[in-house]
């Protein structure tokens, strides 16, 4: 295994963190899935709506890419404080509001219980006092959740790295097989060509110079040395990128495009079914790699 591959992170994962004191408990959940950029979404209680920007910047400092959904819940620690309490002032204000609506709209419908129960603010527990100390607790819970998430992302990234390295090795083996087959295929093709000409011309000696010229042309057109050299260079660059780059996802996706281009050229120049077969297998491996790297941060 290459030394730096333990730095590879998947984009998918889940983390959870909690904090609590005698007054409140905080639970933070962070979920991440594939995305081209960093997209952050929140589900926050009312007490945290004004803190969304700070929380967003906090997450940006720790996660580079992916669609990240953050859910934070804050509850009072004492069970008795969770018991619904009727807010009489709120009820009176709401009744007055509904009566004004009836009058303005000239409605005759009666105000019913279900109308009142739909306004949860009437009977939710009273909000606790929320200050900087409580917000610090929120950030602590969120930090724990992110660390939990990153641990999962790192573990999955390690498995992805192993798979990628194995596929790169498989491509390297196929490139080597193509190189070994390359010159042999030109000579075989030329021998077949000569045999076909013999069926048309009794004495081929007088055309030997022309045949040699044709061989040179065929050899030049079917030469895949440069393509193989470039493909091996791309394979090396791919491994270096996932070893050393902090965020290799976009770069290795581009490298895959270049590798696929070389494989296509090799296939189009091929005079051998064996070379064509290996070129197709290389393209299949590249496609599997491209699917895998969609999940790399």
C-alpha positions, 0 to 999 in steps of 0.5 A: 500500500502506498504510504499516503493513501491513508489521507484519502477521504470518501465523501459519504459518512455520518457522525453524531455528537452530544453535550449536556449540562444541568439545564440543556442537552445538545445533539448534533448529527452530520450527514455527508453524500457526494457533491461536486462542491461543498453544499451545507444544509441545516435543520436548526431550532429557532434559538440557533437560526441567527447562528447559522452563518457561524456554524456554516463557517465552522463546518467549512473549516473542517470539510472540503467537499460534499453535500453536508446536512447538519441537524441540531436539537436542543432540549431542556435537561429536566423532564418536567420542563418538557411538559406542555404549558398553555400560554394564556397571553398567546391564546388571548392574542391568537383568539383576537387575531382569528376574530379579526380575520373572521370579521374582515373576511365576513366569515361565519365559521366558528373557531374550533379546537383544532384551529387552536391546536395547530398553533404549537407556540401556544403549548410548547415548553418555555424556551430556556435562556440561550447565551454564549455558554450554550452556543459553545456547547452547540459547537462542541457537540457539532465538533464531536459529530464532525470528528465522528463523520471524518473517521467514517469518511477516512475508513471508507476512503482507505477501502476506496484507495485499496480498490483504486491501487488494485485497478491501476496495477491491473491496467499496468499489467495490460499495458505491458501485455500490449507493449509485448504484443505490439511489434509481434502484431506488425510482423504477423500482419505483414506476413499475412499481407505477403501471403495474400499478395502471393495469391495474386502475384507469382513472383513477389521478389520484384516487389520486395522494395515496395513491400518493405515500404508498405511494412514501414508505413504499416508499422508507423501507423500502428505504432503505439509506443507513444500512447503506451508511454503516456498511459504509463505516465498517467498511471504514475501521476494518478498514484502520486495524486492520491498519495500526496494531494489533499483533495485529489478528486477533481485531478484524478478525474481529469487523469482518467479522461486522459487515460481513456483517450490513450486507450481509445487511440491504442484500440484504433491503431491496433492490428491485433485482436489481443491488443484490442481486447486489452485496450477494451479491458483497460477502458472498462477498468478506467470506467470503474475507477471513474465511478469510484472517484465520484465519492472521493473528497 
